[in-house]
Amino acid sequence: MKLSEIKNLPDVMSKESLDKYFVAYLDRIENAESLDSIEILESLSELADRKVYTHELLESTLRARVDHIVQKLWDVSSAELVDNYAYVVVNLNLIKSYEIMKSALNMDLDKQIREIIKETIDEVGEDIDVPYKSN
């Protein structure tokens, strides 16, 4: 499943249907030899946009799979990547990926990247696993 195919999915889907798309996408990328971080994060962003309409968290096993993949994509060298990463982490409630992002504030970061991370943390607070909450 490619980004263009994901973008063409209906905006509103049942949780069950959406879960099937998540599983199919994860199955495809988990064993890929090379990964395009931006494309993966954009694809997950598209799926996350649709997940919002289900008003439910991803099932815990599925969320753990997504979290594991997203952690591998963490890279502070690109503001675009960090911005996409933050969006996916917040909208899919990815606890471990969120902790990685927060810990990056202890690093020497580009000003723009630091701002993206700070804004995300200010928006979410400590309750990344509580959907649809903002500070």
C-alpha positions, 0 to 999 in steps of 0.5 A: 500500500502506497501513500497515494493509495492511503490518501484515496481512502475514505475519510471516515472508516470503521475501526475494523476496516482501518485496523486492516489497513494499518496491519497491511501497511505495517506488514509491508514496511516492517520487512522492507530493506530500505525505508523512506522515513518521510513517506512512512510518516506521511502514510501513518499521518493519513491513517491517523487522520482517519483514526481520529474519526473512530474516537478510539485508540488503536488496539494495544498490539497494533499501537505497539507495532506502530510505536516500534516502527516510528521509534526507528524513524526518529531523526533530529536532522530534519524539521520536516521529519520531526514535525511529521514524527510529532504529528503521528506520535500525538495522533496515534498516542505512541508512548515510547516514541513520545518519550524519545522525542521528549528526551531529545530536548537534552540534546543540542538541537536546531532552534526550529526542531526544538520549537516543534518538540516543545510545542508538541510537549506543551500541547500534550503534557504527560498524558500521551495515552489519553486521546483527544486531550490537550493542555 
